[in-house]
Amino acid sequence: MQSELLHRVRTQLLQRNVGRAIEEMRTYMAAYQYTELMPRLDDVAQEYDLMKGYWQEGFRDPKVEENYVRLLHATWRIYIDAERAESFRRSAFLASLRNRVCYYQSRRDWSVDVVRSELEAFVSETTVLELEPPHQVADRRAALYAEHQRRMDDLFDYIWVSPAWTDQMAEVFAQLLLTPTVDTKDQQLMVSAVMLSVIGLFDMAKFRLLVEVYRQATDEQVRQRALVGVVLAIDEEAAAVFPEQRQLTEMLMNDDRCREELVELQMQMIYCINAERDHHKIQQEIMPDLLKGNNIRITRHGIEEVEDDELEDILHPEESEQRMERVEASFNKMMDMQRQGSDIYFGGFSQMKRFTFFQQPSNWFVPFYFGHPGIADVMKKSGSSVFLQKLMAKGPFCNSDKYSFVLAFQQVVDHLPQNLRDMFNRGELAMDEIDAGSDHASPAFIRRLYLQDIYRFYRVFNRASHIDNPFDQQDEELQHVLFLRSALFRHDVLGRQLAGVAALLMKQHLDRQAVALLRNVPAAAYDGQYYLMLGNALLRSVRHEEEQQSGKGERNDEVLYCFRQAVALQPRHEQAQQALARDLFRRKDYAEAEAVYDVLMTLNEERRSYRLNKAICMINRGEADDALPLLYQLSFDDEGNDKVNGVLAWALTVIGEYDRAMTLYEQLNGDQEQQPGNLLNEGFCWWFMGKNRQAVQRFRQYVEQTKETADAIIDNERDLLLQKGVSEPEVQMMLDAISA
């Protein structure tokens, strides 16, 4: 009920009707006795009534539009503050954050000037400490970092649960995030807090701040966090209230660098949501080979080493080498997944987030540094472990995974032999292969790790169910993740690049989402490649088998239209012609499909499959006699090709040359690996010869292999059965015999 009432407020705001939005908000407040925002609403209502009164008297205000928009924005800020208050009422976790912020607010000055002076003072104090001998300042540094991190935790929560910001507040916070006098780690953490605050509750001032920080920041870590925040904050509907949102996204799209990074980010987010699927793939397909090749076995008592079988090495010396090749191939496969953007560490590190450290939300986003008070005890026990320092510097792990590793490291290392611990401390273990080839300073690398931090927060944090999740797996449309499908990003310069993103979606079997993305391409960018990609995405997204078989339906018509357009725009494009031919064949339009295969034969004379497909079209058109010369030539050119011989056998069956056809079927179906299509066609050949028992046997084999129904088998060849003089009673008896 509460959500419904606020939804009605939002609806009126999106229609830009201030008067009705005010009335709906009054209804909401009266229904739930929520009066906290009433003074602000009364001020807006009073000014609106005054404006309306002057208008009714016929006065013309030259600033009427400007004033109306100002009241619209003021009402929107009241609305999102009401939505945020609702989230506090629904979630004990968010309410506790708000209450903690309110408690400290009474004891601490949260003005931006004060916050800035505190952050700059921390930088100054740490700089001074660096000039003193380490043994004299260890305790002072620990105390300084502990106090600073506590303040940053509070500031993070304060920003996260803060109400709608004014433009002035956003402007001073932007200056705080851009100044070089504040530690970059603090700026990164604040950007993350702004992102959390604006997701699901669009605040134009905070959105503008994120855009400006992305455009102006010189620190790449801060800049990339702001970019991720921008795309997760997008609210396409809110552009009706704030047209500036559209203007800002257009500004980003017009910048070549920004546009490139947006496309890269879109692809990274698609990989990001597949973290659990990739983990399953690693567990099921890759890890078994890695374990087999390492002479270990997993038992209920732990991992045990298996001794080499010396006799096996003597009898089969090649096995060891082949086993190592399989291990290497599996490892390379996992590394390829990582290079492509897969989050290969999610499964392992998601189990390492139960430490108390991760109960504080800010710790999921704070950049890794050894001075964090949350790992101070571990570092004190570990000493100056060169292994840890190298791993944290070179390892391709996101910040939260680095903290997980450090927290878990001490629990493991205590149980290792002393000589191995000494090797860790001296850094003698090889580290060079951990992430060879990655540029840790590149924007793409920074974004990838930050996205992993965000994804882990929403998927693993024990209070994540209380928060609007942009990676919600229940959202099949991926509205937050697939941000480039938004009309806010519809831009002529993005057409070809969206095709690349759509190809990735199709590779991930997200075909409907690929269609939605491609529909956002502006008409000016409709070229042959666009139509080819959209046609393939539409074809793959057709779910109903009846629709696929009949070739009917609006979506199927659009598939054919797309392929025709692709061919019209690039007539010598082989893939476009192929796609058109296949779709025509699927629709049983064999005459036009044959004509397209004629074109393909001129484009690529060496490809025999085009000639074979043309022959199949001729057979299906009732011209099996005319197809024979082409099939005999193919058989001569590629003797022993089962595909060619299978089509030739069917052509002979259709024209009544049963004995010659049966000679081929005996060759084709005599092997253990029988092709279902050849079994089916041989069944028809036996039937037409009057050998019904043999026909039933082949039909049953076909049904067993394909699970296709007997009725479907017969329906596909009704015309041929009629041509061969098979009566309806005979058909019914055959159906009965197959199913018996």
C-alpha positions in Angstrom: 0.0 0.0 0.0 2.8 2.4 1.0 4.7 1.7 -2.2 1.6 2.0 -4.3 0.8 5.5 -2.8 4.4 6.7 -3.5 4.2 5.2 -7.0 1.2 7.4 -7.6 3.3 10.4 -6.6 6.1 9.3 -8.9 3.6 8.9 -11.8 2.4 12.4 -11.4 5.9 13.8 -11.3 6.9 11.9 -14.4 3.9 13.5 -16.1 5.3 16.8 -14.8 2.1 17.6 -12.9 3.2 19.4 -9.7 -0.3 20.1 -8.4 -1.5 16.4 -8.5 1.9 15.2 -7.2 1.4 17.5 -4.1 -2.1 16.1 -3.6 -0.9 12.5 -3.9 2.0 13.2 -1.4 -0.5 14.7 1.1 -2.6 11.5 0.7 0.4 9.4 1.5 1.4 11.4 4.5 -2.1 11.4 5.9 -2.6 7.7 5.4 0.6 6.8 7.3 0.8 9.8 9.6 4.2 10.7 8.2 4.6 14.4 8.9 8.4 14.8 8.9 8.4 16.1 5.3 5.2 18.1 5.7 6.8 21.5 6.3 8.8 21.2 3.0 5.7 20.1 1.1 3.6 22.9 2.6 6.2 25.4 1.4 6.1 24.0 -2.2 2.3 23.8 -2.1 2.1 27.4 -1.0 4.3 28.7 -3.7 2.5 26.6 -6.3 -0.9 27.9 -5.2 0.4 31.5 -5.4 1.7 30.8 -8.9 -1.6 29.2 -9.9 -3.6 32.1 -8.4 -1.7 34.7 -10.5 -2.2 32.6 -13.6 -6.0 32.4 -12.9 -6.1 36.2 -12.7 -4.6 36.4 -16.2 -1.1 37.6 -15.2 1.7 36.5 -17.4 4.9 35.6 -15.6 8.0 35.6 -17.9 9.7 33.2 -15.5 6.7 30.9 -15.1 8.4 27.9 -16.8 11.6 28.4 -14.7 9.6 28.6 -11.5 7.4 25.6 -12.4 10.5 23.4 -13.1 12.0 24.5 -9.8 8.9 23.4 -7.9 8.8 20.2 -9.9 12.4 19.4 -8.8 11.6 20.4 -5.2 8.6 18.0 -5.1 10.8 15.2 -6.6 13.4 15.7 -3.8 10.6 15.4 -1.2 9.4 12.2 -3.0 12.8 10.5 -3.0 13.3 11.5 0.7 9.9 9.8 1.4 11.0 6.7 -0.5 14.3 6.6 1.5 12.3 7.0 4.7 10.2 4.0 3.6 13.3 1.9 3.1 14.3 2.8 6.7 10.9 1.6 7.9 11.1 -1.7 5.9 14.7 -2.5 6.8 16.1 -2.7 10.3 19.6 -2.7 8.9 19.1 0.6 7.0 17.3 2.0 10.0 20.2 1.2 12.2 22.6 3.0 9.8 20.3 6.0 9.8 20.1 6.0 13.6 23.8 5.7 14.0 24.3 8.6 11.6 21.8 10.7 13.5 23.5 9.8 16.8 26.9 11.0 15.5 25.3 14.0 13.8 24.5 15.4 17.2 28.1 15.0 18.2 29.9 15.8 15.0 29.9 18.6 12.5 29.1 17.1 9.1 29.6 20.3 7.1 31.7 19.8 4.0 34.2 22.4 5.2 34.8 20.5 8.4 35.0 17.2 6.7 37.5 18.6 4.2 39.7 20.0 7.0 39.7 16.6 8.7 40.7 14.7 5.6 43.4 17.2 4.7 44.7 17.0 8.3 45.0 13.2 8.0 47.2 13.6 4.9 49.4 16.1 6.6 49.8 13.9 9.7 50.7 10.8 7.7 53.2 12.8 5.7 54.9 14.0 8.9 55.0 10.4 10.3 56.8 9.2 7.2 59.7 11.5 8.0 60.2 9.9 11.5 62.0 6.6 12.2 59.5 3.6 11.8 60.3 2.1 15.2 59.2 5.3 16.9 55.9 5.9 15.1 54.4 2.4 14.8 51.9 2.9 17.6 51.1 6.5 16.6 50.5 5.4 13.0 48.2 2.6 14.1 46.2 5.0 16.3 46.0 7.6 13.5 44.8 5.1 11.0 42.3 3.6 13.4 40.7 7.0 14.2 40.7 8.0 10.5 39.1 4.8 9.4 36.4 5.1 12.0 35.6 8.6 10.7 35.5 7.4 7.2 33.1 4.6 8.1 30.8 7.2 9.6 31.2 9.5 6.6 30.4 6.6 4.3 27.2 5.8 6.1 26.3 9.5 6.3 26.6 9.9 2.5 24.8 6.6 1.8 21.7 7.4 3.8 21.7 11.2 3.2 18.5 12.8 1.8 18.4 14.5 -1.6 21.2 17.0 -2.0 20.9 20.6 -3.1 23.0 21.7 -6.1 25.2 23.7 -3.7 26.0 20.7 -1.5 26.8 18.5 -4.5 29.1 21.2 -5.9 31.2 21.4 -2.7 31.3 17.7 -2.4 32.6 17.5 -6.0 35.4 19.9 -5.1 36.2 17.6 -2.2 36.4 14.6 -4.5 38.6 16.4 -7.0 41.1 18.2 -4.8 44.7 16.7 -4.7 44.9 17.6 -1.0 42.7 14.7 0.0 43.9 11.0 0.1 42.7 9.2 -3.0 41.5 6.2 -0.9 39.2 8.5 1.0 37.9 10.0 -2.3 37.3 6.5 -3.8 35.3 5.5 -0.7 33.1 8.6 -0.8 32.4 8.1 -4.5 31.2 4.6 -3.7 28.9 6.0 -0.9 27.4 8.4 -3.4 26.8 5.6 -5.8 24.9 3.5 -3.2 22.9 6.5 -2.2 21.6 7.2 -5.7 20.9 3.6 -6.9 17.1 3.3 -7.1 16.5 6.8 -5.8 17.5 9.2 -8.5 19.1 12.3 -7.1 20.0 14.8 -9.9 22.5 16.6 -7.8 24.4 13.4 -6.9 24.2 12.1 -10.5 25.6 15.4 -11.8 28.4 15.1 -9.2 29.3 11.6 -10.4 29.5 12.8 -14.0 31.6 15.8 -13.1 34.0 13.7 -11.1 34.3 11.2 -13.9 35.1 14.0 -16.4 37.5 16.0 -14.3 39.3 13.6 -11.9 43.0 13.1 -12.6 43.2 10.1 -10.3 42.1 7.1 -12.5 40.8 5.1 -9.5 38.4 7.9 -8.5 37.5 8.5 -12.1 36.5 4.9 -12.9 34.5 4.5 -9.7 32.6 7.6 -10.7 31.9 6.2 -14.2 30.5 3.0 -12.7 28.4 5.1 -10.4 27.0 7.1 -13.3 25.7 4.0 -15.2 24.2 2.4 -12.1 22.5 5.6 -11.1 20.7 6.0 -14.5 17.0 6.4 -14.3 15.6 6.7 -17.8 12.1 7.7 -16.6 13.4 10.5 -14.5 14.6 12.2 -17.6 11.1 13.5 -17.9 11.6 15.5 -14.8 15.3 16.2 -15.3 16.1 16.6 -19.0 19.6 17.5 -17.8 20.2 13.8 -17.3 19.9 13.2 -21.0 22.1 16.2 -21.8 24.8 14.8 -19.6 24.8 11.4 -21.1 24.8 12.9 -24.6 27.9 14.9 -23.6 29.6 11.7 -22.5 28.7 10.0 -25.8 30.2 12.8 -27.8 33.6 12.3 -26.2 35.5 9.6 -28.0 37.3 8.4 -24.8 34.1 8.4 -22.7 32.2 6.5 -25.4 35.0 3.9 -25.6 35.0 3.4 -21.9 31.2 3.1 -21.7 31.2 0.3 -24.2 34.1 -1.4 -22.4 32.2 -1.0 -19.1 29.0 -2.5 -20.6 30.9 -5.6 -21.7 32.5 -5.9 -18.3 29.2 -5.7 -16.5 27.8 -8.5 -18.7 30.8 -10.7 -17.7 30.3 -9.6 -14.1 26.8 -11.0 -13.8 28.0 -14.4 -15.0 30.4 -14.9 -12.1 28.5 -17.7 -10.6 28.0 -19.5 -13.9 31.8 -19.1 -14.6 32.5 -20.5 -11.1 30.3 -23.6 -11.9 32.2 -24.1 -15.1 35.5 -23.9 -13.3 34.4 -26.4 -10.7 32.9 -28.9 -13.2 35.2 -28.6 -16.2 38.5 -27.2 -15.2 39.3 -28.1 -11.6 38.9 -31.9 -12.0 41.7 -31.9 -14.7 43.9 -29.7 -12.5 43.4 -32.0 -9.5 44.1 -35.1 -11.6 47.3 -33.7 -12.8 48.7 -32.9 -9.4 48.8 -36.3 -7.8 46.4 -35.4 -5.0 43.0 -36.6 -3.9 40.4 -34.9 -1.8 39.1 -37.0 1.1 36.8 -36.3 4.1 40.0 -35.9 6.1 41.4 -33.2 3.8 43.8 -33.2 0.8 46.2 -36.1 0.5 49.1 -36.6 -1.9 49.1 -39.7 -4.0 52.4 -41.5 -4.7 53.4 -42.0 -8.3 52.8 -45.5 -9.7 56.3 -46.5 -10.9 54.9 -49.5 -12.8 52.5 -47.3 -14.7 55.3 -45.0 -15.6 57.2 -47.9 -17.1 54.3 -49.4 -19.0 52.8 -46.1 -20.2 55.5 -43.4 -20.1 53.5 -41.1 -22.4 50.6 -40.9 -19.9 52.5 -38.5 -17.6 53.2 -36.2 -20.4 49.7 -36.3 -21.7 48.4 -35.7 -18.1 50.5 -32.6 -17.8 49.4 -31.3 -21.2 45.7 -31.7 -20.0 46.6 -29.8 -16.8 48.3 -27.0 -18.8 45.3 -26.8 -21.2 42.9 -26.5 -18.3 45.0 -23.8 -16.6 45.3 -21.9 -19.8 41.5 -22.2 -20.3 40.9 -20.6 -16.9 43.5 -17.8 -17.6 41.7 -17.2 -21.0 38.5 -16.8 -19.1 40.1 -14.2 -16.9 41.6 -12.3 -19.8 38.3 -12.2 -21.5 36.8 -10.6 -18.3 35.4 -13.5 -16.3 35.5 -13.3 -12.5 37.3 -16.6 -11.9 37.9 -15.9 -8.2 34.3 -15.2 -7.2 33.6 -18.8 -6.1 36.6 -19.1 -3.8 36.7 -15.7 -2.3 32.9 -15.5 -1.7 33.4 -18.1 0.9 35.9 -15.9 2.7 33.6 -13.0 3.5 32.4 -14.2 6.9 35.0 -12.3 8.9 33.8 -9.5 11.2 35.6 -7.1 9.0 32.9 -7.4 6.3 30.0 -6.5 8.7 31.0 -2.8 8.1 29.6 -1.9 4.7 32.4 0.6 3.9 35.0 -2.2 4.1 33.6 -3.8 0.9 34.6 -0.6 -1.0 37.7 0.7 0.8 40.8 0.5 -1.3 43.3 -2.1 0.0 46.1 -0.8 2.2 48.2 -2.6 4.8 47.5 0.1 7.3 43.8 -0.6 7.6 43.0 -1.2 11.3 40.8 -4.1 10.3 43.8 -6.2 9.4 46.3 -4.6 11.9 46.4 -7.7 14.1 47.1 -10.0 11.2 49.8 -7.8 9.9 51.4 -7.6 13.3 51.6 -11.4 13.5 52.7 -11.7 9.9 55.4 -9.1 10.2 56.8 -7.9 6.9 55.8 -10.8 4.8 57.3 -10.2 1.4 55.0 -12.9 0.0 51.9 -10.9 1.1 53.3 -7.6 -0.2 54.1 -9.1 -3.6 50.7 -10.8 -3.8 48.8 -7.7 -3.0 50.8 -5.7 -5.4 50.7 -8.1 -8.4 47.6 -10.2 -7.7 44.6 -9.6 -10.0 42.3 -9.5 -7.0 39.7 -6.9 -6.1 40.1 -5.0 -2.9 37.6 -7.0 -0.8 39.3 -10.3 -1.9 42.7 -8.9 -0.9 41.3 -8.2 2.6 39.8 -11.7 2.6 43.1 -13.2 1.7 45.1 -11.3 4.4 42.5 -12.2 7.1 42.6 -15.9 6.1 46.3 -16.0 5.6 47.2 -15.9 9.2 44.8 -18.8 10.0 46.5 -20.9 7.4 50.1 -19.9 7.8 50.2 -20.8 11.5 49.7 -24.4 10.6 52.5 -24.5 8.0 56.0 -25.9 8.6 58.5 -23.2 9.8 60.6 -23.5 6.7 57.7 -22.8 4.5 56.7 -19.8 6.6 60.2 -18.5 6.3 59.9 -18.8 2.5 56.7 -16.7 2.7 58.4 -14.1 4.7 61.4 -13.9 2.4 59.2 -13.9 -0.7 61.0 -16.8 -2.2 57.8 -18.3 -3.8 57.4 -17.5 -7.5 55.0 -14.7 -8.1 55.7 -13.6 -11.6 53.0 -15.7 -13.3 50.2 -14.5 -11.0 49.0 -11.9 -13.5 51.4 -11.7 -16.3 50.4 -9.2 -19.0 47.9 -7.2 -17.0 48.2 -3.4 -16.8 47.1 -2.7 -13.3 46.9 1.1 -14.0 44.7 0.7 -17.1 41.1 2.0 -16.8 39.7 -1.4 -17.9 41.6 -3.3 -15.2 40.6 -0.8 -12.5 36.9 -1.0 -13.5 36.9 -4.8 -13.6 38.2 -5.1 -10.1 35.8 -2.4 -8.8 32.9 -4.2 -10.4 33.9 -7.4 -8.6 33.9 -5.5 -5.3 30.4 -4.2 -6.0 29.1 -7.6 -7.2 30.4 -9.4 -4.1 28.8 -6.7 -1.9 25.4 -7.3 -3.4 25.7 -11.1 -3.6 27.6 -12.0 -0.4 27.0 -9.2 2.1 24.8 -10.7 4.8 22.4 -7.6 4.7 22.3 -7.4 0.9 18.6 -8.4 0.9 17.8 -5.0 2.5 19.3 -3.0 -0.5 18.1 -2.4 -4.0 20.3 -4.7 -6.1 21.3 -3.6 -9.6 22.6 -7.1 -10.3 19.3 -8.7 -9.4 19.2 -12.1 -11.0 15.4 -12.1 -11.1 15.5 -9.1 -13.5 15.5 -11.0 -16.8 15.6 -7.7 -18.7 18.9 -6.7 -16.9 17.7 -3.1 -16.8 20.4 -1.8 -14.6 23.2 -4.0 -15.9 22.4 -3.4 -19.6 22.5 0.4 -19.4 23.3 0.9 -23.1 19.8 -0.2 -24.0 18.5 3.0 -22.3 17.1 5.7 -24.6 19.5 8.0 -22.8 22.4 6.4 -24.7 20.7 6.3 -28.1 23.3 8.0 -30.3 24.4 7.8 -33.9 28.0 7.3 -33.1 27.3 4.1 -31.0 25.7 2.0 -33.7 28.5 -0.3 -34.7 29.9 -0.6 -31.2 26.5 -1.8 -29.9 26.7 -4.7 -32.4 29.8 -5.9 -30.6 28.0 -5.7 -27.3 25.1 -7.6 -28.8 27.5 -10.3 -30.0 28.8 -10.8 -26.5 25.2 -11.1 -25.1 24.4 -13.7 -27.7 27.6 -15.6 -26.8 26.3 -15.6 -23.2 22.9 -16.9 -24.4 21.2 -13.6 -23.6 19.4 -13.3 -26.9 16.4 -11.4 -25.9 18.6 -8.8 -24.2 20.7 -8.6 -27.4 17.5 -7.7 -29.3 16.5 -5.0 -26.7 20.0 -3.5 -27.0 20.0 -3.5 -30.8 16.6 -1.8 -30.9 18.3 1.1 -29.2 20.5 1.7 -32.2 19.4 4.9 -34.0 18.1 4.5 -37.6 21.0 6.5 -39.0 23.3 3.6 -38.0 21.2 0.8 -39.7 23.7 -0.8 -42.0 24.0 -4.3 -43.3 25.9 -5.6 -40.3 23.2 -4.2 -38.0 20.4 -6.0 -39.8 22.4 -9.2 -39.9 23.1 -9.1 -36.2 19.5 -8.1 -35.3 18.1 -10.9 -37.5 20.3 -13.5 -35.9 19.4 -12.2 -32.4 15.7 -12.3 -33.2 15.9 -15.8 -34.7 17.7 -17.1 -31.6 15.2 -15.5 -29.3 12.2 -17.2 -30.9 11.2 -19.7 -28.2 8.1 -21.4 -29.4 8.8 -24.5 -31.5 5.5 -24.1 -33.3 6.5 -20.6 -34.4 9.9 -21.9 -35.5 8.4 -24.7 -37.6 5.6 -22.8 -39.2 7.7 -19.7 -40.0 4.8 -17.5 -38.9 4.5 -14.8 -36.4 5.5 -11.2 -36.2 9.0 -11.9 -34.9 9.7 -14.4 -37.6 8.5 -11.9 -40.2 11.0 -9.4 -38.8 13.8 -12.0 -39.0 13.2 -12.4 -42.7 13.0 -8.6 -43.2 16.3 -8.1 -41.4 18.1 -10.7 -43.5 16.6 -9.3 -46.7 17.8 -5.8 -45.7 21.3 -7.1 -44.9 21.5 -8.7 -48.3 20.1 -5.5 -50.0 22.7 -3.3 -48.3 25.6 -5.7 -49.0 24.7 -8.2 -51.7 28.2 -9.7 -51.9 28.4 -10.4 -48.1 28.6 -14.1 -47.8 27.3 -14.3 -44.2 24.3 -12.2 -45.0 23.4 -14.4 -48.0 23.9 -17.5 -45.9 21.6 -16.2 -43.1 18.9 -15.4 -45.7 19.2 -18.8 -47.4 18.9 -20.6 -44.0 15.9 -18.6 -42.9 14.1 -19.2 -46.3 14.8 -22.9 -45.9 13.5 -22.9 -42.4 10.3 -21.4 -43.7 10.1 -24.1 -46.5 10.4 -21.4 -49.1 12.7 -23.7 -51.1 12.5 -21.9 -54.5 13.9 -18.6 -53.2 16.3 -20.4 -50.9 17.7 -22.3 -54.0 18.1 -18.9 -55.8 20.1 -17.6 -52.9 22.3 -20.7 -52.9 23.0 -20.0 -56.6 24.3 -16.6 -55.5 26.4 -18.1 -52.8 27.9 -20.6 -55.3 29.1 -17.6 -57.3 30.5 -15.9 -54.2 32.4 -19.0 -53.1 32.8 -21.7 -55.7 35.0 -23.9 -53.4 32.3 -24.4 -50.7 30.6 -27.6 -51.5 27.9 -27.2 -48.9 26.2 -24.5 -51.0 25.8 -27.0 -53.9 24.6 -29.7 -51.5 22.0 -27.3 -50.0 20.8 -26.3 -53.4 20.3 -30.0 -54.2 18.2 -30.4 -51.0 16.1 -27.4 -52.0 15.5 -29.1 -55.5 14.5 -32.4 -53.9 12.1 -30.6 -51.5 10.6 -28.8 -54.5 9.9 -32.1 -56.3 12.8 -31.9 -58.7 14.9 -34.8 -57.3 15.7 -36.0 -60.9 17.3 -32.7 -61.7 19.2 -32.8 -58.4 20.9 -36.1 -59.2 23.6 -34.8 -61.6 24.7 -32.3 -59.0 24.7 -34.9 -56.2 26.7 -37.4 -58.3 29.3 -34.7 -59.0 29.6 -33.9 -55.3 29.9 -37.6 -54.5 32.7 -37.9 -57.2 34.5 -34.9 -55.8 34.3 -36.0 -52.2 34.0 -39.8 -52.2 32.9 -41.2 -48.9 31.2 -38.0 -47.7 28.3 -39.3 -45.6 26.4 -36.0 -45.8 26.4 -36.1 -49.6 25.6 -39.8 -49.7 22.7 -39.3 -47.3 21.2 -36.6 -49.5 21.8 -38.8 -52.6 20.1 -41.8 -51.0 17.1 -39.6 -50.2 16.9 -38.3 -53.7 16.9 -41.9 -55.0 14.2 -42.8 -52.5 12.0 -39.9 -53.7 12.3 -40.9 -57.4 11.7 -44.6 -56.6 15.2 -46.0 -57.1 14.9 -47.9 -53.9 17.5 -50.6 -54.5 20.2 -48.1 -55.3 19.1 -46.0 -52.3 19.2 -49.0 -50.1 22.8 -49.8 -51.1 23.8 -46.3 -49.8 21.7 -46.7 -46.6 23.4 -50.0 -45.8 26.7 -48.2 -45.9 25.5 -45.2 -44.0 23.6 -47.0 -41.2 25.9 -50.0 -40.9 28.3 -48.1 -38.6 27.8 -47.8 -34.9 27.5 -44.0 -35.1 24.3 -43.8 -37.1 22.9 -40.4 -38.1 19.3 -40.1 -37.0 18.3 -38.5 -40.3 19.6 -41.4 -42.3 17.7 -43.9 -40.1 14.5 -41.9 -40.7 15.0 -41.8 -44.5 15.9 -45.5 -44.7 12.6 -46.2 -42.8 10.7 -44.3 -45.5 12.6 -46.3 -48.2 11.6 -49.6 -46.6 8.0 -48.4 -46.3 7.8 -47.4 -50.0 9.3 -50.8 -50.9 6.5 -52.5 -48.9 9.0 -53.8 -46.2 6.9 -52.5 -43.3 8.5 -54.4 -40.5 12.0 -53.1 -41.4 10.5 -49.6 -41.7 9.0 -49.8 -38.2 12.3 -50.9 -36.8 14.2 -47.9 -38.3 11.4 -45.5 -37.3 11.6 -46.8 -33.7 15.4 -46.3 -33.7 15.0 -42.8 -34.9 12.3 -42.0 -32.2 14.6 -43.5 -29.5 17.5 -41.3 -30.5 15.7 -38.0 -31.1 12.6 -38.3 -28.8 10.6 -37.0 -31.7 6.9 -38.2 -31.9 5.7 -40.6 -34.5 3.1 -38.1 -35.5 5.7 -35.5 -36.2 7.7 -37.9 -38.4 4.6 -38.6 -40.6 3.4 -35.0 -40.7 6.7 -33.8 -42.2 6.3 -36.1 -45.2 2.5 -36.0 -45.8 2.9 -34.7 -49.4 5.4 -37.4 -50.3 3.3 -40.2 -48.7 0.4 -39.0 -50.8 2.5 -38.9 -53.9 3.7 -42.5 -53.2 0.1 -43.7 -52.9 0.2 -44.5 -49.1 -3.4 -44.5 -47.8 -4.6 -43.0 -44.6 -5.3 -46.4 -43.0 -1.8 -47.4 -43.8 -0.5 -44.3 -42.1 -2.5 -45.0 -39.0 -1.3 -48.5 -38.8 2.3 -47.3 -39.1 1.8 -44.8 -36.3 0.3 -47.5 -34.2 3.2 -49.9 -34.9 5.9 -47.3 -34.1 4.3 -46.4 -30.8 3.6 -50.1 -29.8 
